[in-house]
Amino acid sequence: MKNFLLAAIAAAAVTGCTWVQLTAEGENVSLVGVDRIGNCERVGRATSKTLGSIVTVERGGGRLQEELLTLARNEAGRMGGNTVVPESLIDNGQQDFGVYNCPR
């Protein structure tokens, strides 16, 4: 049973299964660069963390970035923000994002 579970997890990682789903709150949150937050109010910080590898299989950078952004958007929506800005590089499956409320 344990081997079956490990094989299923590894297969999902290799085939590109997305583990993180965007919530209703997260759908209203945009990703922008630091140059576009001049008129925005800072709400706080969201630290996103997901698995950088599964059963010793390294995950692709694009998929990892996508999941971290989705987690940050979900958290920003819960915090009352509508915009996120990356504040760090990905490190061991973790990334920090600034959360802002910007006029629309």
C-alpha positions as CSV (number, residue, x, y, z in Angstrom):
1,M,0.0,0.0,0.0
2,K,2.8,2.4,0.9
3,N,4.6,1.7,-2.4
4,F,1.3,2.3,-4.3
5,L,0.8,5.7,-2.6
6,L,4.4,6.8,-3.3
7,A,4.0,5.7,-7.0
8,A,0.7,7.6,-7.3
9,I,2.3,10.8,-5.8
10,A,5.3,10.5,-8.1
11,A,3.1,10.0,-11.1
12,A,1.0,13.0,-10.3
13,A,4.1,15.1,-9.9
14,V,5.5,14.0,-13.2
15,T,2.3,14.4,-15.2
16,G,1.7,17.9,-14.0
17,C,-1.1,17.7,-11.5
18,T,-1.8,21.0,-9.9
19,W,-2.3,20.7,-6.2
20,V,-3.4,24.3,-5.5
21,Q,-6.7,25.7,-6.6
22,L,-7.6,29.4,-6.9
23,T,-10.3,30.4,-4.5
24,A,-13.1,32.9,-5.2
25,E,-11.2,35.5,-3.2
26,G,-8.0,34.8,-5.1
27,E,-9.7,35.3,-8.4
28,N,-10.0,39.1,-7.7
29,V,-6.2,39.4,-7.0
30,S,-3.7,40.5,-9.7
31,L,0.0,40.0,-9.9
32,V,1.9,43.2,-10.8
33,G,5.5,44.5,-10.7
34,V,6.8,46.8,-8.0
35,D,6.6,49.8,-10.4
36,R,2.8,49.6,-10.5
37,I,2.0,50.0,-6.7
38,G,2.6,53.7,-6.3
39,N,-1.1,54.5,-5.5
40,C,-1.7,51.3,-3.5
41,E,-2.1,50.7,0.2
42,R,0.0,47.9,1.7
43,V,-2.1,45.4,3.5
44,G,0.6,43.0,4.6
45,R,2.7,40.0,3.5
46,A,1.8,36.6,2.2
47,T,4.4,33.8,2.5
48,S,3.6,31.0,0.1
49,K,5.1,27.5,0.6
50,T,4.7,24.4,-1.4
51,L,6.7,21.2,-2.1
52,G,9.8,21.8,-4.1
53,S,10.2,18.1,-4.7
54,I,8.0,15.1,-4.3
55,V,9.6,11.7,-3.5
56,T,13.0,13.0,-4.5
57,V,11.7,14.2,-7.9
58,E,12.4,17.9,-8.4
59,R,9.3,19.9,-9.5
60,G,9.5,22.1,-12.6
61,G,10.1,25.8,-11.9
62,G,7.1,27.0,-13.8
63,R,4.6,24.8,-12.0
64,L,6.2,25.6,-8.6
65,Q,5.9,29.4,-9.4
66,E,2.3,29.0,-10.5
67,E,1.4,27.2,-7.3
68,L,3.2,29.8,-5.1
69,L,1.4,32.6,-7.0
70,T,-2.0,30.9,-6.6
71,L,-1.4,30.5,-2.8
72,A,-0.4,34.2,-2.5
73,R,-3.5,35.3,-4.5
74,N,-5.7,33.2,-2.2
75,E,-4.1,34.6,0.9
76,A,-4.2,38.2,-0.4
77,G,-7.9,37.8,-1.1
78,R,-8.5,36.6,2.5
79,M,-6.5,39.6,3.8
80,G,-8.6,42.1,1.8
81,G,-6.0,42.9,-0.8
82,N,-6.4,42.9,-4.6
83,T,-2.8,42.9,-5.7
84,V,0.3,40.9,-5.0
85,V,4.0,41.7,-5.8
86,P,6.8,39.2,-5.5
87,E,9.2,40.3,-2.7
88,S,11.7,37.4,-2.8
89,L,12.9,34.7,-5.1
90,I,11.8,31.1,-4.6
91,D,13.8,29.4,-1.9
92,N,13.2,25.8,-1.0
93,G,9.6,25.9,-2.2
94,Q,8.8,29.2,-0.5
95,Q,8.3,32.8,-1.7
96,D,7.2,36.1,-0.1
97,F,4.7,38.4,-1.7
98,G,3.6,41.9,-0.7
99,V,-0.2,42.3,-0.5
100,Y,-1.7,45.6,-1.6
101,N,-5.1,47.2,-2.1
102,C,-4.9,49.2,-5.3
103,P,-7.5,51.4,-6.9
104,R,-9.3,49.9,-9.9
